[in-house]
Amino acid sequence: MSALRRALLGSVFVTTSLFALPSAHAAAADASGGTAWAESVHKALAARDAQDVTNAGSGSVSRREVSQKGMASWYGARQHLRRTSSGIRFDKSRLTAAHPTAPLGSKLLVTSEETGRSVVVTVNDRGPYSRGRIIDLSQAAAAQIGMLSSGVAHVLSLIHISEPTRH
């Protein structure tokens, strides 16, 4: 399987698991008629989403975590004070990041595999647009995990998604 196909399938799976509703998973499982593996994935997602809805009904905040491993880069001076996808101005001195699929406003724990240092960033933009990158960090975030001089780093990104309860 090509790297591009794996990346596309991975992003579809992450997007589906992040944004789909329990009823959408159940409908997809009923209508799929696909492979046993696909049906088991749909059932697992439906069960997890049902558990999240149950937790939300008790007044708690539902949380999900998705991890990615890959290359990170950073951006700073050229984008400083330009508007981001979220509408706020980019500030290179704040701990922010650009991610292609994580919800805007979500928090990510990014850990450098080279230095072992971590930083928590807020997603406020879309990107990166460079091939082979999973996240773009602000200059301040890149400095905190020690990747300023190299420009890129192997990282593990853990997305913490908190959703308010629905009534």
Number of C-alpha atoms within 10 A of each C-alpha: 5 7 9 11 10 11 12 12 12 13 14 13 12 16 14 14 19 17 11 13 15 21 12 15 22 18 12 17 19 13 10 12 10 11 8 9 9 14 19 12 14 22 18 14 21 23 15 15 21 15 14 19 18 13 15 18 14 9 12 15 16 19 14 14 11 14 13 15 17 15 19 24 24 23 20 17 12 8 14 16 13 12 14 16 15 14 10 12 15 22 19 22 14 14 20 26 31 26 22 17 17 23 21 17 16 15 20 24 16 27 20 24 16 12 13 12 14 19 19 18 22 21 26 24 25 19 16 20 13 11 8 13 20 23 28 27 29 25 24 21 25 30 16 15 20 19 22 17 8 10 13 18 22 18 26 22 23 17 23 17 18 15 14 11 15 11 6
